[in-house]
């Protein structure tokens, strides 16, 4: 689907380019064969895909952190983060 190169598309593209970086936006412009409207659509789609990963990634991060806490607590006690045996003391490195 070819999107026309309206001035609004070009202006919106350049606003994103100034906010982020020309290099970042060039990736989308290249993928869109130079069409600013299509590049904006690709950027929007990438944003949607990133948002779709946020929830599952957040849940994974919490589950991983809780699992690590449980294992460290089993091994080094409830105050594992202050237990020198846990090896987290920066002064020892």
N, C-alpha and C positions, 0 to 999 in steps of 0.2 A: 504494500500500500504506500503510494507516494504522497507525501504531505507537501503542500505548497510552501515556498519560502516567503512567508509573510514578514513584514517588518516587525510585527510583535514577536514572532518566533526568534528572529535574529536578535532583537533587543533582550528578550528573556534569556537566550543562550549566553549573550555577552555579560549579562548581570550575574549568571551563575559562574561564568568563567572568572569574573573579577572576584567573586566571593570565595571560590575554591582555588582553582589554578587553571591556567591555560592547558597545562599538560594533562590534568585530570579530564577536562572537558574534551580535549582533542581525541581521546579514546572513543568517545561517543560519536563525535563528528566523523571520525574515520569509519566507524562501523556503519554510519548512516550515509556514507558516500557523499559527505559534504552537505547534506540536507539538514538545516538547523531544526526544523520541525520534527523530523524523525529522530534526530539526536536528543531532543527534549523528551520525546516519548520513550526512548531507550533509557534515559537517565531516570525518568519517573518509574519505569518498570523495574530497574535495578533497585531503586529505593523501596518499592513494594516487596521485592524479593528479600531484601535485607530485613525489612520489618517482619516478614513472615518467619524469619529465623530467630528473631529476638526472644520471643516467648519460650520456645524450646531450649534455646541456649541459656537463658536465665534459669530455667528449671534444672538443667544439667549442672550449671555452676553451683547452685545451692545444694543439690544432691551430692556433688563431688566434695564440696567444702564440708558438709555434714559428715560424710563418710571418712574424710581425713581427720576431722576432729574426733570422731568416735575411736578410730584406730590409735591416734596419738594419745587420747585420754586413757585408753586401755593400757598402753605401754608406759606412759610417763605421768599419769595421774590427772586429776581435774584441772590442775594449773600447769599443764604441759608447756604452755607458751612461755612460762618463766622458769621452767625446770632446765638447769644447765645440761643435763644428760640428753635433752632433746636436740642439742646442737644448734640452737637458734641464737646464742649469745654472739653478737657481732664482734665483741672485743676479743674473741678467741680466734678470729680469722686473720 
